[in-house]
Amino acid sequence: MQLKLFKTLWGNRLPIESVIKKALNQGFDGLEGQAPQSKGEASRWHGILHDAKLDYIAEVVTGGDYVPNASASPQNHLEDLRQGIERSLELNPLFITCITGYDAWPEPESIAYFEAAMKLAQEYDVSVCFETHRSRSLFNPWVTQRITEALPEMRLTLDISHWCAVCERLMDSEEGVIRRFLPQVAHIHGRVGYDQGPQVPHPAAPEYESALKSHQTFWEQVWHHHRSSGLALTTLTPEFGPDGYLHTLPFTQMPVADLDEVNHWMAGCERQHFERFCHCL
């Protein structure tokens, strides 16, 4: 089984040509992020990615923004998903990872919504993975367990770091719950959270070693499921980001770490982790 690592476009302000050059220099296998708004620009991206021999994972966000509009109905979210799928298909993605739903919906409403979202993906013949994300329907492991039990065909993008912030602890104590839906995880977002937030200042820092190892334990379990299922490929995107996730110094607001370097370090760390995982089998 091969591990492919993807460079996130979250927070990127560089032209696509510069991002691709960086991705190649840093050893990434592709990019993950939202498709351009225009069909022409998406077509141009597709050509550049093809020439660089890089894969693409699309990201779709519904409900207005990363924190959804409280007034957005399930139908509004479905329409956003439809539009996002149509934009993304121009780039021939491996699959789509979707940040969707709303944490305040009753669980039966979320289940009905995800069922409709999965049918929509089938209409377009594209695979969609739903991300475990704060402010969204999959905002904690227990709700996620119940929703995935109701929808066994549902596929997930696993981001443990969000749950560390929601639950105010590392997820080791909830391993029994999370293990039940790990077979439904198709993709990993490799960010490290801790008991007071969704992103440690730097995953290489010794004071966050236990947080890193906690996340790696779950990622390794996903790899075990993928290997035992006969998959030839597993994917991971180091997804440390800006927008309040990246710690800054008071008054000056200077970042405490270089975000691009952090994601590059995380990619190298997981490449080595995966090699150790394969060697021990």
N, C-alpha and C positions, 0 to 999 in steps of 0.2 A: 504493500500500500504506500502511496506517495502522499506527502504533505505539500500542499500549495499555500503559500503565504501571500496575502494581498495588502497593498498599501492603501490606507484610507484616504479619501478625499475630504473628510470632515475638517472644516476650517481652512481648506486650501485656498490660496489666493494667487497661485501661480498659473500661467498658461498651461494647457494640457501637455504641450510639448516638453516643458520643463519638468512637470510631474513625472512624465514617462521616463525622461532621462534619469531622474533621481531614482525611480523605482528600479530601473535596470542596474544602475550603479550599486544599489543597496541589496540586490539579489532577490527582489520580489518577483512573484510569478504573475501578478496582475494588479488591477485597481478595484477598489470597492467604493461606490458613492452614487449620488443621485445623477441621473442622466440630464443633459442640457435641456432647456425648455424648447428649443427649436429643433425641428426635424433635420434641417440642414446641418446644424452644429453637431447633432448626434451622429449623423452619417460621417461627418469629418472625423469625429472621435473614433468611430469604428475603424476607419481606414488607418489611422495612426496606430491604434492598438494592434491591428492586424499586422502592420508592417513591423512593429516591435515584438511581435509574437507574445503579447501579454493577454491574459484572460481578463474578463470583466464580470464582477458581481454588482448587480443593480441594487440601489436602495430606494425604497418608496416610503414616504412619510404621509400619513393621512391625518385629517382633522385640523389642518391649518398650519401646524408647526410641530416641533419636537414635543412641546407641551401642548396637547390638543385644546382647541376651543371647546369650552364646556357646552356650548349650544349646538355643536356639530352632532347630528343624528347618525345612527348607523348607516342610513342611506347616503348621507354626506361622505362618510368615511369610504363607503363602497365606490362612490363616484371618484373620489380622490385616488383610490386604488386602481380603478379602471384607467384613468388618465396617466397615472404613473407607469402602469404596465405598458401602455401604448407608447409612451416616450422611451421606455427602457428597451423595448424590442428592437429598436433601430440599431442597438449596439450588440445584439445577439448575446445576451448575458448567459453565464452558466446557470444562474438562477437569480431570483429576487429575494432580498431580505426586507421585510416590511415592519415598520414601527407603526402600530395601529391599535385601534380600540381605545377604551377609556376606563380608568380604574373605578369610576363611580357607577358604571353600568351594573345592574344586577347580573349575576352569573348566567342565568338563562338567556338574557339579552346578548351577552358576549358570545355564548355558545352559538346562538342563532346567527350572529354576525359572522363569526369565523366560518361557519358552515357555508354561508353565502359567499364569503371571500374565497374559499377553496373552490367553489363551483365557478366563480368568475375566473380564477386562474386556469381552470380546466378549459374554459371557453377559448382562452388564448394559447393553450397548450404550453404553459410555462410553469415551472416549479416555483412556489412561493414559500419562504420560511418566515415564521412570525417571531419577532424578537421579544425576549423577556426584558421588559423595559419599565422603569418607573413612570408613573402617570398613565400607564396603559393597562389594558385588561390583564396582562400577564405580569403584574407588578410584584407578586410574591410567589414563593414556591408552592404554597398550599392551593391557591387559586389556580395556578398553572397545572397542578396535578389533576384537579377536578375537571378543568376544561379539556385537557388532553385525554383523560379517561372517557369523556363524552365523545371525543373526536379522535379516535385512534389513528386516523390517516393524517392528522395534522403534523406538520413538520416545523421545527423550531430553530431559531438562531439563539444560541445560549450565551447570555451575558450575565454571569454570576455577580459581577460587580454592582449592578443595580440593587440586587437583593441585599447585599451587605449594608447599603445605605438605608434601605427600607426597614430591615430587621435589626439594624444596629449591632451586627455581629457577623463574623465569618460564617459561612454556610456549612461548616463541618458538622454542626449539631443537627442539621437537617438533611444529612446524606441519605437517610432512609427514604425520605419523601422524594428527593430529587432523583434518586436511582430509578424510581418507578417510571419516569418519563424520559430518562436519558436515551433510550432506544429511538425516541422521536426527534432527537437533536440531529440536524443535518449540517450545521455550520457553527463555528465558535467565534465570538468576539473576544479577543485576548487582551482585555483590560483588567487590571488588578484593583479591586476595591478593598476597603478596610472598615472597621467597625463604626467609623464616623463619616464615611463618604464613599463615593463610587470610583475614586481614582487616587491612588497613592502618589506622592510627589515624584517618586522615581522607583520603579520596581527593583532596581539593583541595590537600593539602600538596605543595609543589614537590618535596620529596625523594622523593615517590612518583609523580611524573609519568610515569616510564618504565613503572611497573607498570600505571597506568591506561591508557596508550596500548597496552600489550601486550594487555590484556583487550579493549579496544575494537576492536583489529584482528580478533580472533576473532568478536566480536559482529557486526561489519560483514560478515564472511564469511557468517554465518548469515542476515543480512538479504538478501544477494545471492542465496542459495539460495531463500529464501522468495519473493523477487520474481520470480526466473526460473521458479519453480513456479506462478506466477500467483496466489499467496495475496493476499487482500485485507487480511489482518490479521497482524501479528507482535506478540508479547507479551514484556515484560521486567518483572521484579520486583527493584527495589533491595533487597538482602537482607543489609544489615549488621545484626549481631545481638549479643545479650548472651552470657551463659553462658561467659565466658572469651574470646570473640572480641573484645569491646570492651576495649581497653587501659585499665588503671587505674593510678593512682599507688600506689607501695608504701606500706605502713603504713595510709594513710587509705582506700585502695580507691576513691578518687574517680575517676569516669570522665574520660578525657582529652578526650572530645568528647560532644556531645549526640546520642544515637543517632537520635532522630527527625529532627533537623536534618541529620544525615549522609545518611539515606535520602532526605530531601526534596531535598538538594543533588544526590545521585546521579540522582534522577529528572529534575531540570532539566537536568543535564549531558547525559543521554542523549536527552532531548527535542531539545536543540540539536544533538547529534551526529547524530541521525536526520535532522533537517532538512538538515544539511550533506550527508549521504549521499544523500538524495533530490535535492538541488540539483545534485550532481555527476554524476548519471546522464544 
